Amino acid sequence: MINNYPLVSILIPLYNAEEYFSETMESLLAQIYKNIEIIIVDDGSTDTSLKIARDYEKLHKHIKVYVQENSGAQVARNKAFEMSKGEYIQYFDADDIMHQDKISSQIEALKQYDFQDDVVATGKWMRFFNSIENATFKNQIINKSYNNKFLFLKESWENIEYIIGQSWLISKALHLKIGNWNESLVRNQDGEFFARVAYAANKIIFVQSSIVYYRKGISSSITSKKSYNAIRSQLNSYHLYANLVKEDLDKYSLHKAVASLYSVVYSDYYPLDKQLKKEVLELIKELGYDEPVIAFKPSSRWIVRLFGVDTGLYLRGLKTRLVTMLNSFRKNRD
C-alpha cells in the first residue's frame, strides 16, 4: 500500500559526463521531496564520471552505483529499473538539471488521484546551453492535462511536439505493464518509450510548477547524429508508434498524426536516398496522403503548391545554410 510519501527512484544512465554530472547530482540532492533513491548505472565511462558517482555514493546512503560494459543508455536504464525499489520512477540524464520542486509538485498532483497506477505526471521543460539562468521555454499545445490519451498522442504527433523523458513521473506498476526500454533503437528511444507510457495511461497530468532544464549543444549526443543507422532507427521508432495505435486509427482519426511522424523523417533528413524515400512515401500514402504532411511557413506555401514538397524542402535547406554562413561570417568579423 503506497503511503502519502511514496519512494521515488531516480534512474540515471551515466557515460562520460564528467563536465556536467556534479551539477546534475546537486540538483537531485536539492529536491524538496526527500523520499527518493538515486540509482546510477555507469555505461563504461572512460573519463572521471564513475569516480564522481562513487564519491556521491560514499556520502549518501540513498545513492547506489552500478557498472556495466559500454552497451548503450537503454541497457543502462533497464538495469537501473531492475535495481529500483521505488513505487514511482523518474528517468533522468547525467547532464540535465532538475528544479527543486520537480518531484514534490508532481507527487502532490498524483496524490489527488490516490496514486492510481495509470495516472502519470508531466511538466515544463526548458532548454539551456551553459546556465539555466538563460534557459528558454517553448509553450506547446500539449502543455496541458489530458483525460484522453488519444488526444494527447494526436496533438503531439500532428504538431511534432513532445515532452522530454526527464519530465515524466510514472508508477512502477505502469512501467512493468509496458515493459523495458527498446534496446535495438539508437535514436528516439525516449520518444518510443514514453509513447507507450502515454498509451497505457488513463490520465496525463501536466504540472506547471514541475520544471526540468534540458542541456543543449552537446555535439556527441546521438540526437545530433544523422547517420543512416540513426535515420533508420528513427523510422523504426515511428513504425512502433504506428503499431501501438493501429487498432485506433479510424476511431480517433489518427491517420494524419502518424503520417506527420513519417513526414518528420522525410523532412529532417532531406534528401533521402532513393530507396528510403520510396519507403517513407509509401507509408505516408497508406495513411491516405499523396505527399508528406509538412508545415511550411506561409511565405513558402505557394512554392510548395506550385513546385511540390521537395522544392520547398530544398529551398528551406538552402536558406538555413545561407543564414548559418552569414552568422558565422558576422561572428568571425566581430
N, C-alpha and C positions, 0 to 999 in steps of 0.2 A: 504493500500500500504506500503510495507516494505521499509524503508529508507536505507541509506548507513550503518546505525548502528542499526540493529535490536536488540530488547531486548532479552537477553538470560536468561532463567530460569534454575538455578542450583538446582536440586531437590535431597534432602538427607534424606534417612531413618536413624533414629538415635536410637540405642539401646545399652546401657551400653558400651560406647566408651570413657569414661572419660580420659583414659590414652593417647589417641591419638587425640581427637576431636579438641582441640585448635590448634594443628599443622596443621590439615586439614583446619580449618577455616582461619588461617592466610595465607595459600597458595591461598585460594579463594579470599581473600581480596587483595592479592598482584597481581591479574590479571591485565595485561596491558589494556585489554579490560574492560571498565568500565560500559557499559550499560547492567548491569546484575541485577537480583534479586536472592536471595538465600532463598529457601523455605525448612524448616526443619520440618519433622514430627517425633516427638518422639513416639516410639513404646512401651511405658510403661517402660521406663528405671527405674532401681532400684538403680542406682548409682547417681553421680552428673552430668551426661550428660545433663539432661534437664536444670539444673541451669546454666551450661556453655552456652548452647544455648540461654537461656533467657538473660544472660549478654551481649552476642553479639547483640541480638535483641534490647536491650536498647540503644546501642551505634550506631547502623547503621539502617537507615530508610529502606534500601532495603533488610533487613533480616526479615523474618516472621517465627514464630514458632507455630506449631500446635501440639496437643497431642491426642493420641488415646490409648485405652487399647491394651495390647500386642496382636497383630494379625498377625505379620509377616511383613517382609520387602516389599513384593509385595503389600500388602494392604496399607502400608505407602507410597510407590511410587505412587500408584494410587491416593491416597488422595492428595499428593503433586502436581501431574499433574492437578488434578481438580482445585487446588487453583492457578495454574500458569497463568501468563499473557503474557509470552514471545512468540515471533514468532519462537524461537528456544529453544530446550530442551536439557539440559545436565544433565544426571544422574550421581550421584557421591556417593561414600561410605564415611562413617564418620571416616575411619581410613587411607585413602589414601591421596596422595599429588599431587597437580596439578602444573605443571610448569607454570611460569607466562605468557608465550606466548601461552599457550594451546589454549585458545578460540580465541584470536586475530588472530593467524595464520590460524585457520580453517575458521573464518569469511571472511578473505581475500580470501581464496580459493573458498569459496561458492559464494562470490561476483562476481567472474569471470564467474559464470553461472547464474548471475542475480537472485540469491536466489530462484532458482526453487525448488518447494516443494519436488520433488522426487530425488534431488541430496543431498547426505549425505556425511559427512566427518568423517574420522577415523584418527588414528595417532599411534605413537610409545607408547609402554608401557614397563616399566621396573620394575622388581621385586626387593624388598628390605626387609630387616628384621628390623634393628634398625635405620639406617640412609640412606638417599638417596645418600650419598657420596659413598656408597658401592653398589649402585643399578646395576643390570646386565640386559643387553638387549639381547634377543634371536632374531636373524634375521630369519624371517619366509618367506616362499614362498608368503604368502598373504599380505606381507607388500608392497603393491603397489596399484595403482589406477585401477579401473575396469569400463569398459563401458558395460560389460556383467555380470549381476548379477549371472547368472547360472554358469559362470566360477569361480566367487568368491566362491559360495557355493560348487562347485565341488572340487576346490583346498583346501578349508578349511576343508571339511569333509574327503576327502581321505587322507589328510596329518595330520589329527587330530590337526589342528591349529585353533586358534581363536584370536579375538581382544576383549579385555575386554570391558564391557559395559561403563566404565568410559571414554573410548577413543572416543566414538561416539558423534557426534553433529548432531541432526536431526531436521527437521522442525516440528512445532506443527501440521501443516496440514497433514503431513505423519503419525504422531503419531495417529491422530484422525482416519485416514484411516485404520490402522492396529489394533486399539483397545488397551485395557489396558493390564497390566501385568497379567499373568495367576496366580491366587491366589491359585490354587489347587496344584501347584508344590512346593516341598520342596527342590528340587535340580535342578540345571541347569536352573533356572528361567531366568537368563540373557541370556543364550545361546538361549533359545526358543524365547524370546522377540526380540533379535537382528537378529535372523534368519528371523523373519517376517519383520523386518526393511529392511534387505538386499533384501528380495524377492520383497518388494514394491518399492525399489529404481530403478532409471534408471541409475544413475552413483554413484559409490563409490569412493570418492577422498581420497587417502592416503596422509596426510600432514606430511612430515618428521620432521618439527620443532614443531609439536604438541606432547607434552610428558606428560604422566601420570605415577606416581610412585605407584605401587601396593604393599601393605604391605602383607608379607607372615609370616607364623609361629604363627598364632593365632589359638590355638587348639580348641576353642569353635566354630569356623566357621563351617557352615553347610557343606562346601566343604571338611572338614576334617572328616566327619562322614560317616560310612559305614553300617548303619542300613538297614534292609530290606526295610523300607519306603523310604530311600534315594536311594537305588538301583532301586526300583520300579518307583520312581519319575523320575530318570534319563532315564530309559527305556521309560516311558510315554512321556518325552520331545522329545525323538527321534521318537516316533510314530507321534508326531505333526510335526516334521521336514519332515518326510516321506509323511505325508498327504499334506503338503504345496506344494510339488513338484510332487505329484502323476501323474498329467497330463503331466509332463515334463520329466519323466524318460527316455523314449525312444529318444525323440527329442534331449536331451542334454547329453545323456549317463551318467545318474546319478545313475545307479544301484550300481556300486562299492562304490560310495560316501555314499549312505545310508547304504549299507552293512557294511562299515567301522565304521559307527556310532554305529550300533548294536554290532559290534565286540568290541567296547570300553567297553561295559557292560560286555561282556564275559571275556575280558582280565583284566580289573581293579578290578573285584570282584571275580576272580577265587579263589577257586572253587565255582561255583554257586550251589544252591540246585537243586535237580533233576528236579523239575517242571519248575523252571525258566530257567535252562539250555536248556531244551527241547523247551521252548517258544522262546528263543533267536535264537537257531539253526534253528527253523522253519522259523523265519523271515528272516534269512540270506539266507536260501535255496530258499525262494520265490523270492529272487532277483537274483538267478542264481548261487549261490556259495555253494559248498558242505561243506565248513568249514569256520570258522571265518577268516576275512581278517585282519591279524595282521602282522605288520612289525617287524620281528625278526632281530637281528644283524647277519651279515654274518657268524660269528663263530657258531651260533646256528641253522642255516637253515638246515644243513644236519641232525641234530637230529629231527627237525620237519618233514622233508621229510620221514625219516625212521620210526619214532615213533608217529608222529601226533602232533597236536597243544597242546593238554592237557599236554603231556610230556614236551614240550617246555616251557609252562607256569609254570609248576611245578618246573622245574629246574631254571627258571628265578627268581621265588619267593624264592627258596632256596638260590640262590646266593645273592639276596637282603638282606635276613635275616642274612646270614653269614657276609656280609660286614658291616651291621648295628652293629652286635655283636662285630666285630673286632674294629670298630671305637669307640664304647662305651668302650671297654677294654683299648684302647690306651688313651682315654680321662681320664678315671679313674686313669690310671697308671701315667699320667703326672700330 
